[in-house]
Amino acid sequence: MSSFQKYYAKLTETADFLLHNPELGYKEFKTSKKIEDEIHKISPGLKVEHYLDTGLKVDLTNGSQKTIGIIAEIDSLYQPNHKLADTNTGAAQACGHYTQVTTALAILNEIISNHRLEDFGANLAFIFTPSEEFVDLAWRKEQKEAGKIDYFGGKQEAIKLGIFDDIDYCVSVHAIGEDFDERTIEINCDLAGFNFEYFDFYGKASHAAFAPDAGINAQSIATLFNTALALQRQQVKDPNRIRFNPVIVGENHESINVIPDHIKMGTDLRFFDIDNAQKLMNRFKQAAEGCASALGGSVESERQVGYLPLISSKSMSAIVKDVFSANEKIPGLIEDRGYTMAAGDIGDVSFLIPTIQIGYGGWNGTIHGDDFTLVDPEFVLAIFPEFVFNSILKISNNLDQVKTYKKTKEEYLTELEKMEK
Ligand SMILES: [Zn+2]
């Protein structure tokens, strides 16, 4: 019996605890404590480094030149309608991140209990990262204003703090939100980057029936702006790799008989090409100003930097494919989708160093929805972690086949600054 099978019963309990204790980004205190407890159950002597209150890092060094980071996201999504949502915070494991944690623990358990560290051609670092989901934005904004964080993504903050300074390659995993007929993994799937932009349209209130001529309708400006963005789509380069979704945000305090004097809108802009995205964001601003001025109102805009796109390492994925071809437990492989317009702060890591994300099925319901559920625990908690272990092992012993690059933290922060303008 492999250590993955032996650890399966224990890991089922851990998964159950995490599933029932979902927490929002930067506040994963119970999750973080649980992970640390489980690490110390695997080996009481392991040194656990703490960062950002809830982030954890365990370095396993075998004297190699290079280090592979193994990522597990520890936060939950905001999905108050999920059947296992926390009733106070609305947090729920609707993105399956808790099984990234169990995957990392299963790999760590194999390395320690079967003394496997020397088999690897690289040092390993287990990095448990907070706050991947881009939610709870009002609270994060307060934290930012108070100087506690600069970025909403936990990996972004971790990079800034130097947690990735000594990492040369990165392997991450993520649940796939689809039903499959057979056990399935996915490789070579890039993720989009994104930015948020907010527009406050200002008009002038007046009695809507008695004196509409004295008012300037902010709602009409917003409608015009929505139309401008819809027409803008014709002028988008590479339209299949761009998304934007303008919506009215915030509460409406107006009454029906008053011409509204303020409407707040927001849109994301999802992209793969940062320069193209910058151009488009500037056109959005130009359209907002034009629409406001056309009806005699005004606009203020504010940008919230999101994540960089994940450009996954094709050469690392090729090694994972070799491991897949030799494996007998997982029959399904998706390798040709190329990209999705979903995003994650793993993209920021891929800006620094060669990075992959291996997707795994075993779920049903809608990812990020109210019914997302693990339906194949044996696959997700035992078979898949063993597959990831074998993949990292093979990558570590074939690093000469991996196309390598390493950008500095400073280069990364400059890239983010570029997105802010
Ligand atoms: Zn996720």
Residues whose N, C-alpha, C, O or C-beta is under 5 A from the ligand:
A	BS01	ZN	C95
